[in-house]
């Protein structure tokens, strides 16, 4: 956006520190186990894992919506348990934005504009500033013409864009994206890949949960792989992770029969294309 | 009746091996009738769900047309609606009510609403509902000459000109009020209508809840649609009434579970964007001279109709 909020964090500063984090839903269903992780400001991370590996849960922990059952977790200088309990939640969510996997969850207002305005209004910003931020976020996602539409009138791709716009209007320093490109057509997918890259170039911290390997080299400099045991299987650079066929099979990210020649991602990594779309040009 | 049971009756082919031609299922006339009935309620439910969604989309489309009422501030429209409904409610003159209806048709025209749709939407239901209410007062009359008389044992019933006129006034008054409501709804987006309720001092939390209910009802309608389509696609034999009721209960429970999960997720999404319990909404309404003139015109019209009704009586 043209007037990007000045970052209060130095690049490279550790903003998340998780030690032995374990989380179970309703005290029974294990979602994450023994997670040790550090995330520095300005990193663009792809969180890879099969369905049910705990990606969404980890993102909710990073967003302070859930608190670990066991282990310790600090985020942006705060104890995440305090944030999840409602302390400092207001200031925390100024800095961290989460795009949910299901856009219907995120679009709860009567119109797209109202949804995009929801965050800035909660910040108590003046009306003109709210309007400006909303217009910028909508233009950025190329959905300015849908501002007055009701969410039920939108297609799947449009809903996804609107959901992302509703987080971008908060201008957070940390953006967490849960399967942003799932079930999207290639053009919309490309717009989002392009946007994630641009946001990353501005020095924002971006964590993208996905199991679409082909976009990983385009959006991330670091890859964390969650296994079906709900633990971190690997943490490294995209090239290193994506070449490790045995690891990808073990994490259920590729199948030996379905992905006999796994070269697409590596080609993309070797010659990363510069997204040429106009989206995100002003962010 | 299951397929196996049908097979016992010798109507259905047995196991099919490769290359063997599949024999068609054959049902008796009674069974075919049962199957049609069984599919009938699924079809009806599907049609009902689809119609509800289509109607909402249709309404939103009309509210976006560049008509006269669509261009007015929604808060002004609520004011215009209230004063005109008040005038119609206080009027006892059929002529005044007919005059008002004529004006409403002109306004509908100026607001680019399809004439037949506007008239049908109002008058298809009113004769039935208003008629049921007013019917006794037409026939149970005392005094005055009756147009004709019905002798039902000890009861002597018959309409008088006064009772017919009274019924006509009542039906017309309901027709005017419903026409006004339809005009307001068809020319105002639901979101604007809800926000405008603030001028009537409706609490913001109530408006937010209404707005979210309206937003998610369509999502759940789609889910229900999916349930019924899946059921229809798998209906290959007969099921008993008990089995059908059990299926409906299961579908209801599944829907309730989904709505509960969704409400938790939505709340989390609200918290993730800084929601702390205080409702803040954005409205960009600005009054223009045209809006003020329209409200003034509606108020003058209401006063004029009120006094005209008195003079004509």
Interface residues (C-beta under 8 A of the other chain):
Chain A: X60 X63 X65 X86 X89 X90 X93 X94 X97 X98 X100 X102 X104 X105 X106 X107 X108 X109 X110 X111 X113 X114 X117 X118 X119 X121 X122 X123 X124 X127 X130 X131 X148 X150 X151 X152 X153 X166 X167 X170
Chain B: X53 X56 X57 X60 X64 X189 X190 X191 X194 X211 X212 X214 X215 X216 X218 X219 X262 X265 X266 X268 X269 X270 X271 X272 X273 X274 X275 X276 X278 X280 X281 X282 X284
